[in-house]
Amino acid sequence: MEKVLEFRDGYVCANDRPGLGVDIDEKEAEKYPCTAEVTTWTQTRRRDGALQIP
């Protein structure tokens, strides 16, 4: 396995290699579609009145 992250002095350093080091199973991901619905019990508003999802 190729080293993806580089750690220096307790920090994770950015690199110029592509990707995040994970493979996504597209068929499995389709089972869990992303929804951006705001339910009433989690509905939060910013100072300007815009909805914010916690």
PQR file of N, CA, C, O and H, with PARSE charges and radii, in Angstrom:
ATOM      1  N   MET A   1       0.847  -1.197   0.000 -0.4000 1.5000
ATOM      2  CA  MET A   1       0.000   0.000   0.000 -0.0000 2.0000
ATOM      3  C   MET A   1       0.880   1.244   0.000  0.5500 1.7000
ATOM      4  O   MET A   1       1.841   1.343   0.763 -0.5500 1.4000
ATOM      5  N   GLU A   2       0.544   2.167  -0.848 -0.4000 1.5000
ATOM      6  CA  GLU A   2       1.299   3.406  -0.967 -0.0000 2.0000
ATOM      7  C   GLU A   2       0.947   4.347   0.179  0.5500 1.7000
ATOM      8  O   GLU A   2      -0.213   4.436   0.583 -0.5500 1.4000
ATOM      9  H   GLU A   2      -0.237   2.086  -1.468  0.4000 1.0000
ATOM     10  N   LYS A   3       1.936   5.035   0.692 -0.4000 1.5000
ATOM     11  CA  LYS A   3       1.718   6.014   1.747 -0.0000 2.0000
ATOM     12  C   LYS A   3       0.956   7.200   1.170  0.5500 1.7000
ATOM     13  O   LYS A   3       1.425   7.835   0.225 -0.5500 1.4000
ATOM     14  H   LYS A   3       2.878   4.963   0.364  0.4000 1.0000
ATOM     15  N   VAL A   4      -0.210   7.505   1.725 -0.4000 1.5000
ATOM     16  CA  VAL A   4      -1.054   8.568   1.187 -0.0000 2.0000
ATOM     17  C   VAL A   4      -0.863   9.869   1.963  0.5500 1.7000
ATOM     18  O   VAL A   4      -0.758  10.941   1.368 -0.5500 1.4000
ATOM     19  H   VAL A   4      -0.591   6.989   2.492  0.4000 1.0000
ATOM     20  N   LEU A   5      -0.817   9.773   3.286 -0.4000 1.5000
ATOM     21  CA  LEU A   5      -0.693  10.969   4.112 -0.0000 2.0000
ATOM     22  C   LEU A   5       0.720  11.080   4.661  0.5500 1.7000
ATOM     23  O   LEU A   5       1.361  10.074   4.962 -0.5500 1.4000
ATOM     24  H   LEU A   5      -0.902   8.902   3.770  0.4000 1.0000
ATOM     25  N   GLU A   6       1.191  12.291   4.785 -0.4000 1.5000
ATOM     26  CA  GLU A   6       2.511  12.530   5.361 -0.0000 2.0000
ATOM     27  C   GLU A   6       2.330  13.318   6.652  0.5500 1.7000
ATOM     28  O   GLU A   6       1.676  14.361   6.666 -0.5500 1.4000
ATOM     29  H   GLU A   6       0.670  13.108   4.541  0.4000 1.0000
ATOM     30  N   PHE A   7       2.909  12.819   7.725 -0.4000 1.5000
ATOM     31  CA  PHE A   7       2.806  13.463   9.030 -0.0000 2.0000
ATOM     32  C   PHE A   7       4.148  14.095   9.383  0.5500 1.7000
ATOM     33  O   PHE A   7       5.193  13.452   9.283 -0.5500 1.4000
ATOM     34  H   PHE A   7       3.441  11.972   7.714  0.4000 1.0000
ATOM     35  N   ARG A   8       4.109  15.363   9.799 -0.4000 1.5000
ATOM     36  CA  ARG A   8       5.311  16.067  10.247 -0.0000 2.0000
ATOM     37  C   ARG A   8       4.976  16.898  11.469  0.5500 1.7000
ATOM     38  O   ARG A   8       4.058  17.718  11.435 -0.5500 1.4000
ATOM     39  H   ARG A   8       3.260  15.885   9.880  0.4000 1.0000
ATOM     40  N   ASP A   9       5.712  16.692  12.541 -0.4000 1.5000
ATOM     41  CA  ASP A   9       5.553  17.472  13.777 -0.0000 2.0000
ATOM     42  C   ASP A   9       4.107  17.491  14.270  0.5500 1.7000
ATOM     43  O   ASP A   9       3.629  18.513  14.762 -0.5500 1.4000
ATOM     44  H   ASP A   9       6.458  16.026  12.568  0.4000 1.0000
ATOM     45  N   GLY A  10       3.413  16.361  14.139 -0.4000 1.5000
ATOM     46  CA  GLY A  10       2.044  16.259  14.632 -0.0000 2.0000
ATOM     47  C   GLY A  10       0.991  16.785  13.675  0.5500 1.7000
ATOM     48  O   GLY A  10      -0.184  16.842  14.035 -0.5500 1.4000
ATOM     49  H   GLY A  10       3.801  15.531  13.739  0.4000 1.0000
ATOM     50  N   TYR A  11       1.378  17.174  12.465 -0.4000 1.5000
ATOM     51  CA  TYR A  11       0.442  17.703  11.478 -0.0000 2.0000
ATOM     52  C   TYR A  11       0.376  16.783  10.264  0.5500 1.7000
ATOM     53  O   TYR A  11       1.353  16.110   9.936 -0.5500 1.4000
ATOM     54  H   TYR A  11       2.334  17.128  12.172  0.4000 1.0000
ATOM     55  N   VAL A  12      -0.773  16.754   9.602 -0.4000 1.5000
ATOM     56  CA  VAL A  12      -0.906  16.049   8.338 -0.0000 2.0000
ATOM     57  C   VAL A  12      -0.615  17.059   7.242  0.5500 1.7000
ATOM     58  O   VAL A  12      -1.274  18.095   7.149 -0.5500 1.4000
ATOM     59  H   VAL A  12      -1.567  17.301   9.869  0.4000 1.0000
ATOM     60  N   CYS A  13       0.364  16.756   6.420 -0.4000 1.5000
ATOM     61  CA  CYS A  13       0.785  17.684   5.367 -0.0000 2.0000
ATOM     62  C   CYS A  13       0.085  17.374   4.054  0.5500 1.7000
ATOM     63  O   CYS A  13      -0.084  16.209   3.692 -0.5500 1.4000
ATOM     64  H   CYS A  13       0.899  15.915   6.495  0.4000 1.0000
ATOM     65  N   ALA A  14      -0.315  18.403   3.352 -0.4000 1.5000
ATOM     66  CA  ALA A  14      -0.930  18.234   2.037 -0.0000 2.0000
ATOM     67  C   ALA A  14       0.133  17.772   1.051  0.5500 1.7000
ATOM     68  O   ALA A  14       1.314  18.085   1.197 -0.5500 1.4000
ATOM     69  H   ALA A  14      -0.177  19.349   3.646  0.4000 1.0000
ATOM     70  N   ASN A  15      -0.306  17.021   0.046 -0.4000 1.5000
ATOM     71  CA  ASN A  15       0.627  16.583  -0.985 -0.0000 2.0000
ATOM     72  C   ASN A  15       0.018  16.837  -2.351  0.5500 1.7000
ATOM     73  O   ASN A  15      -1.130  17.269  -2.455 -0.5500 1.4000
ATOM     74  H   ASN A  15      -1.266  16.766  -0.073  0.4000 1.0000
ATOM     75  N   ASP A  16       0.781  16.571  -3.395 -0.4000 1.5000
ATOM     76  CA  ASP A  16       0.291  16.840  -4.745 -0.0000 2.0000
ATOM     77  C   ASP A  16      -0.195  15.582  -5.449  0.5500 1.7000
ATOM     78  O   ASP A  16      -0.420  15.601  -6.659 -0.5500 1.4000
ATOM     79  H   ASP A  16       1.714  16.221  -3.311  0.4000 1.0000
ATOM     80  N   ARG A  17      -0.360  14.493  -4.711 -0.4000 1.5000
ATOM     81  CA  ARG A  17      -0.854  13.249  -5.300 -0.0000 2.0000
ATOM     82  C   ARG A  17      -2.376  13.278  -5.382  0.5500 1.7000
ATOM     83  O   ARG A  17      -3.026  13.859  -4.513 -0.5500 1.4000
ATOM     84  H   ARG A  17      -0.177  14.478  -3.728  0.4000 1.0000
ATOM     85  N   PRO A  18      -2.949  12.666  -6.402 -0.5600 1.5000
ATOM     86  CA  PRO A  18      -4.409  12.683  -6.564  0.2800 2.0000
ATOM     87  C   PRO A  18      -5.101  11.745  -5.582  0.5500 1.7000
ATOM     88  O   PRO A  18      -4.525  10.756  -5.127 -0.5500 1.4000
ATOM     89  N   GLY A  19      -6.344  12.078  -5.269 -0.4000 1.5000
ATOM     90  CA  GLY A  19      -7.183  11.186  -4.479 -0.0000 2.0000
ATOM     91  C   GLY A  19      -7.059  11.373  -2.983  0.5500 1.7000
ATOM     92  O   GLY A  19      -6.202  12.103  -2.486 -0.5500 1.4000
ATOM     93  H   GLY A  19      -6.812  12.881  -5.639  0.4000 1.0000
ATOM     94  N   LEU A  20      -7.954  10.680  -2.278 -0.4000 1.5000
ATOM     95  CA  LEU A  20      -7.976  10.719  -0.816 -0.0000 2.0000
ATOM     96  C   LEU A  20      -7.497   9.406  -0.203  0.5500 1.7000
ATOM     97  O   LEU A  20      -7.435   9.275   1.019 -0.5500 1.4000
ATOM     98  H   LEU A  20      -8.651  10.086  -2.682  0.4000 1.0000
ATOM     99  N   GLY A  21      -7.161   8.441  -1.046 -0.4000 1.5000
ATOM    100  CA  GLY A  21      -6.700   7.170  -0.527 -0.0000 2.0000
ATOM    101  C   GLY A  21      -7.823   6.210  -0.194  0.5500 1.7000
ATOM    102  O   GLY A  21      -7.617   5.249   0.546 -0.5500 1.4000
ATOM    103  H   GLY A  21      -7.212   8.548  -2.039  0.4000 1.0000
ATOM    104  N   VAL A  22      -9.010   6.458  -0.733 -0.4000 1.5000
ATOM    105  CA  VAL A  22     -10.151   5.569  -0.519 -0.0000 2.0000
ATOM    106  C   VAL A  22     -10.789   5.261  -1.864  0.5500 1.7000
ATOM    107  O   VAL A  22     -10.721   6.058  -2.799 -0.5500 1.4000
ATOM    108  H   VAL A  22      -9.177   7.239  -1.335  0.4000 1.0000
ATOM    109  N   ASP A  23     -11.406   4.100  -1.941 -0.4000 1.5000
ATOM    110  CA  ASP A  23     -12.172   3.730  -3.125 -0.0000 2.0000
ATOM    111  C   ASP A  23     -13.642   3.709  -2.749  0.5500 1.7000
ATOM    112  O   ASP A  23     -14.004   3.160  -1.709 -0.5500 1.4000
ATOM    113  H   ASP A  23     -11.462   3.453  -1.181  0.4000 1.0000
ATOM    114  N   ILE A  24     -14.490   4.294  -3.573 -0.4000 1.5000
ATOM    115  CA  ILE A  24     -15.927   4.339  -3.295 -0.0000 2.0000
ATOM    116  C   ILE A  24     -16.628   3.279  -4.116  0.5500 1.7000
ATOM    117  O   ILE A  24     -16.456   3.202  -5.332 -0.5500 1.4000
ATOM    118  H   ILE A  24     -14.196   4.740  -4.419  0.4000 1.0000
ATOM    119  N   ASP A  25     -17.419   2.462  -3.442 -0.4000 1.5000
ATOM    120  CA  ASP A  25     -18.237   1.448  -4.106 -0.0000 2.0000
ATOM    121  C   ASP A  25     -19.529   2.140  -4.533  0.5500 1.7000
ATOM    122  O   ASP A  25     -20.432   2.331  -3.719 -0.5500 1.4000
ATOM    123  H   ASP A  25     -17.559   2.524  -2.454  0.4000 1.0000
ATOM    124  N   GLU A  26     -19.616   2.514  -5.803 -0.4000 1.5000
ATOM    125  CA  GLU A  26     -20.746   3.286  -6.314 -0.0000 2.0000
ATOM    126  C   GLU A  26     -22.085   2.568  -6.123  0.5500 1.7000
ATOM    127  O   GLU A  26     -23.083   3.205  -5.789 -0.5500 1.4000
ATOM    128  H   GLU A  26     -18.882   2.359  -6.465  0.4000 1.0000
ATOM    129  N   LYS A  27     -22.112   1.257  -6.332 -0.4000 1.5000
ATOM    130  CA  LYS A  27     -23.365   0.505  -6.167 -0.0000 2.0000
ATOM    131  C   LYS A  27     -23.830   0.527  -4.725  0.5500 1.7000
ATOM    132  O   LYS A  27     -25.028   0.640  -4.465 -0.5500 1.4000
ATOM    133  H   LYS A  27     -21.300   0.740  -6.604  0.4000 1.0000
ATOM    134  N   GLU A  28     -22.910   0.421  -3.786 -0.4000 1.5000
ATOM    135  CA  GLU A  28     -23.261   0.463  -2.368 -0.0000 2.0000
ATOM    136  C   GLU A  28     -23.712   1.878  -1.979  0.5500 1.7000
ATOM    137  O   GLU A  28     -24.642   2.030  -1.186 -0.5500 1.4000
ATOM    138  H   GLU A  28     -21.937   0.329  -3.997  0.4000 1.0000
ATOM    139  N   ALA A  29     -23.069   2.903  -2.523 -0.4000 1.5000
ATOM    140  CA  ALA A  29     -23.412   4.284  -2.217 -0.0000 2.0000
ATOM    141  C   ALA A  29     -24.815   4.641  -2.706  0.5500 1.7000
ATOM    142  O   ALA A  29     -25.485   5.481  -2.106 -0.5500 1.4000
ATOM    143  H   ALA A  29     -22.314   2.779  -3.167  0.4000 1.0000
ATOM    144  N   GLU A  30     -25.264   4.003  -3.800 -0.4000 1.5000
ATOM    145  CA  GLU A  30     -26.607   4.274  -4.311 -0.0000 2.0000
ATOM    146  C   GLU A  30     -27.691   3.886  -3.309  0.5500 1.7000
ATOM    147  O   GLU A  30     -28.807   4.401  -3.387 -0.5500 1.4000
ATOM    148  H   GLU A  30     -24.719   3.321  -4.288  0.4000 1.0000
ATOM    149  N   LYS A  31     -27.393   3.003  -2.388 -0.4000 1.5000
ATOM    150  CA  LYS A  31     -28.373   2.575  -1.380 -0.0000 2.0000
ATOM    151  C   LYS A  31     -28.662   3.688  -0.371  0.5500 1.7000
ATOM    152  O   LYS A  31     -29.680   3.652   0.320 -0.5500 1.4000
ATOM    153  H   LYS A  31     -26.487   2.585  -2.325  0.4000 1.0000
ATOM    154  N   TYR A  32     -27.776   4.665  -0.289 -0.4000 1.5000
ATOM    155  CA  TYR A  32     -27.894   5.727   0.708 -0.0000 2.0000
ATOM    156  C   TYR A  32     -27.846   7.092   0.033  0.5500 1.7000
ATOM    157  O   TYR A  32     -26.832   7.785   0.113 -0.5500 1.4000
ATOM    158  H   TYR A  32     -26.949   4.693  -0.850  0.4000 1.0000
ATOM    159  N   PRO A  33     -28.942   7.489  -0.636 -0.5600 1.5000
ATOM    160  CA  PRO A  33     -28.924   8.776  -1.345  0.2800 2.0000
ATOM    161  C   PRO A  33     -28.812   9.948  -0.376  0.5500 1.7000
ATOM    162  O   PRO A  33     -29.323   9.905   0.743 -0.5500 1.4000
ATOM    163  N   CYS A  34     -28.140  10.981  -0.828 -0.4000 1.5000
ATOM    164  CA  CYS A  34     -27.958  12.175  -0.016 -0.0000 2.0000
ATOM    165  C   CYS A  34     -29.223  13.033  -0.067  0.5500 1.7000
ATOM    166  O   CYS A  34     -29.729  13.339  -1.147 -0.5500 1.4000
ATOM    167  H   CYS A  34     -27.725  11.016  -1.737  0.4000 1.0000
ATOM    168  N   THR A  35     -29.715  13.406   1.075 -0.4000 1.5000
ATOM    169  CA  THR A  35     -30.857  14.320   1.144 -0.0000 2.0000
ATOM    170  C   THR A  35     -30.456  15.520   1.985  0.5500 1.7000
ATOM    171  O   THR A  35     -29.772  15.370   2.998 -0.5500 1.4000
ATOM    172  H   THR A  35     -29.304  13.156   1.952  0.4000 1.0000
ATOM    173  N   ALA A  36     -30.865  16.679   1.582 -0.4000 1.5000
ATOM    174  CA  ALA A  36     -30.538  17.903   2.305 -0.0000 2.0000
ATOM    175  C   ALA A  36     -31.791  18.469   2.967  0.5500 1.7000
ATOM    176  O   ALA A  36     -31.969  19.685   3.051 -0.5500 1.4000
ATOM    177  H   ALA A  36     -31.420  16.801   0.759  0.4000 1.0000
ATOM    178  N   GLU A  37     -32.639  17.588   3.427 -0.4000 1.5000
ATOM    179  CA  GLU A  37     -33.878  18.038   4.062 -0.0000 2.0000
ATOM    180  C   GLU A  37     -33.598  18.585   5.456  0.5500 1.7000
ATOM    181  O   GLU A  37     -32.730  18.082   6.169 -0.5500 1.4000
ATOM    182  H   GLU A  37     -32.495  16.601   3.359  0.4000 1.0000
ATOM    183  N   VAL A  38     -34.335  19.613   5.834 -0.4000 1.5000
ATOM    184  CA  VAL A  38     -34.229  20.177   7.166 -0.0000 2.0000
ATOM    185  C   VAL A  38     -35.471  19.761   7.928  0.5500 1.7000
ATOM    186  O   VAL A  38     -36.586  20.135   7.564 -0.5500 1.4000
ATOM    187  H   VAL A  38     -35.040  20.022   5.255  0.4000 1.0000
ATOM    188  N   THR A  39     -35.279  18.992   8.977 -0.4000 1.5000
ATOM    189  CA  THR A  39     -36.414  18.598   9.793 -0.0000 2.0000
ATOM    190  C   THR A  39     -36.637  19.640  10.877  0.5500 1.7000
ATOM    191  O   THR A  39     -35.723  20.391  11.215 -0.5500 1.4000
ATOM    192  H   THR A  39     -34.373  18.688   9.272  0.4000 1.0000
ATOM    193  N   THR A  40     -37.831  19.689  11.415 -0.4000 1.5000
ATOM    194  CA  THR A  40     -38.164  20.746  12.360 -0.0000 2.0000
ATOM    195  C   THR A  40     -37.329  20.688  13.626  0.5500 1.7000
ATOM    196  O   THR A  40     -37.018  21.731  14.203 -0.5500 1.4000
ATOM    197  H   THR A  40     -38.574  19.079  11.141  0.4000 1.0000
ATOM    198  N   TRP A  41     -36.953  19.477  14.079 -0.4000 1.5000
ATOM    199  CA  TRP A  41     -36.190  19.414  15.332 -0.0000 2.0000
ATOM    200  C   TRP A  41     -34.722  19.772  15.154  0.5500 1.7000
ATOM    201  O   TRP A  41     -34.037  20.045  16.140 -0.5500 1.4000
ATOM    202  H   TRP A  41     -37.205  18.631  13.610  0.4000 1.0000
ATOM    203  N   THR A  42     -34.222  19.779  13.927 -0.4000 1.5000
ATOM    204  CA  THR A  42     -32.838  20.199  13.711 -0.0000 2.0000
ATOM    205  C   THR A  42     -32.752  21.533  12.989  0.5500 1.7000
ATOM    206  O   THR A  42     -31.658  21.993  12.661 -0.5500 1.4000
ATOM    207  H   THR A  42     -34.778  19.557  13.125  0.4000 1.0000
ATOM    208  N   GLN A  43     -33.877  22.146  12.744 -0.4000 1.5000
ATOM    209  CA  GLN A  43     -33.879  23.390  11.985 -0.0000 2.0000
ATOM    210  C   GLN A  43     -33.252  24.508  12.802  0.5500 1.7000
ATOM    211  O   GLN A  43     -33.707  24.819  13.902 -0.5500 1.4000
ATOM    212  H   GLN A  43     -34.765  21.773  13.010  0.4000 1.0000
ATOM    213  N   THR A  44     -32.234  25.092  12.267 -0.4000 1.5000
ATOM    214  CA  THR A  44     -31.530  26.182  12.920 -0.0000 2.0000
ATOM    215  C   THR A  44     -31.421  27.318  11.921  0.5500 1.7000
ATOM    216  O   THR A  44     -31.290  27.087  10.719 -0.5500 1.4000
ATOM    217  H   THR A  44     -31.865  24.839  11.372  0.4000 1.0000
ATOM    218  N   ARG A  45     -31.476  28.529  12.413 -0.4000 1.5000
ATOM    219  CA  ARG A  45     -31.359  29.680  11.518 -0.0000 2.0000
ATOM    220  C   ARG A  45     -30.160  30.525  11.911  0.5500 1.7000
ATOM    221  O   ARG A  45     -29.822  30.665  13.086 -0.5500 1.4000
ATOM    222  H   ARG A  45     -31.583  28.717  13.390  0.4000 1.0000
ATOM    223  N   ARG A  46     -29.530  31.085  10.882 -0.4000 1.5000
ATOM    224  CA  ARG A  46     -28.417  32.020  11.120 -0.0000 2.0000
ATOM    225  C   ARG A  46     -28.987  33.374  11.473  0.5500 1.7000
ATOM    226  O   ARG A  46     -30.202  33.572  11.446 -0.5500 1.4000
ATOM    227  H   ARG A  46     -29.805  30.972   9.927  0.4000 1.0000
ATOM    228  N   ARG A  47     -28.131  34.285  11.799 -0.4000 1.5000
ATOM    229  CA  ARG A  47     -28.590  35.631  12.161 -0.0000 2.0000
ATOM    230  C   ARG A  47     -29.329  36.321  11.037  0.5500 1.7000
ATOM    231  O   ARG A  47     -30.220  37.135  11.282 -0.5500 1.4000
ATOM    232  H   ARG A  47     -27.144  34.123  11.821  0.4000 1.0000
ATOM    233  N   ASP A  48     -28.954  35.990   9.762 -0.4000 1.5000
ATOM    234  CA  ASP A  48     -29.629  36.621   8.632 -0.0000 2.0000
ATOM    235  C   ASP A  48     -30.943  35.916   8.261  0.5500 1.7000
ATOM    236  O   ASP A  48     -31.619  36.330   7.319 -0.5500 1.4000
ATOM    237  H   ASP A  48     -28.231  35.329   9.563  0.4000 1.0000
ATOM    238  N   GLY A  49     -31.313  34.845   9.002 -0.4000 1.5000
ATOM    239  CA  GLY A  49     -32.554  34.144   8.757 -0.0000 2.0000
ATOM    240  C   GLY A  49     -32.434  32.935   7.843  0.5500 1.7000
ATOM    241  O   GLY A  49     -33.400  32.194   7.660 -0.5500 1.4000
ATOM    242  H   GLY A  49     -30.765  34.509   9.768  0.4000 1.0000
ATOM    243  N   ALA A  50     -31.254  32.733   7.268 -0.4000 1.5000
ATOM    244  CA  ALA A  50     -31.039  31.598   6.379 -0.0000 2.0000
ATOM    245  C   ALA A  50     -31.042  30.291   7.181  0.5500 1.7000
ATOM    246  O   ALA A  50     -30.601  30.260   8.330 -0.5500 1.4000
ATOM    247  H   ALA A  50     -30.470  33.335   7.416  0.4000 1.0000
ATOM    248  N   LEU A  51     -31.544  29.212   6.567 -0.4000 1.5000
ATOM    249  CA  LEU A  51     -31.537  27.917   7.214 -0.0000 2.0000
ATOM    250  C   LEU A  51     -30.128  27.367   7.305  0.5500 1.7000
ATOM    251  O   LEU A  51     -29.326  27.526   6.385 -0.5500 1.4000
ATOM    252  H   LEU A  51     -31.902  29.237   5.634  0.4000 1.0000
ATOM    253  N   GLN A  52     -29.834  26.721   8.417 -0.4000 1.5000
ATOM    254  CA  GLN A  52     -28.540  26.102   8.604 -0.0000 2.0000
ATOM    255  C   GLN A  52     -28.754  24.702   9.142  0.5500 1.7000
ATOM    256  O   GLN A  52     -29.462  24.511  10.131 -0.5500 1.4000
ATOM    257  H   GLN A  52     -30.486  26.592   9.165  0.4000 1.0000
ATOM    258  N   ILE A  53     -28.143  23.719   8.492 -0.4000 1.5000
ATOM    259  CA  ILE A  53     -28.254  22.340   8.953 -0.0000 2.0000
ATOM    260  C   ILE A  53     -27.079  22.073   9.885  0.5500 1.7000
ATOM    261  O   ILE A  53     -25.925  22.231   9.489 -0.5500 1.4000
ATOM    262  H   ILE A  53     -27.568  23.874   7.688  0.4000 1.0000
ATOM    263  N   PRO A  54     -27.365  21.672  11.116 -0.5600 1.5000
ATOM    264  CA  PRO A  54     -26.265  21.441  12.077  0.2800 2.0000
ATOM    265  C   PRO A  54     -25.392  20.287  11.686  0.5500 1.7000
ATOM    266  O   PRO A  54     -24.432  19.973  12.389 -0.5500 1.4000
TER
END
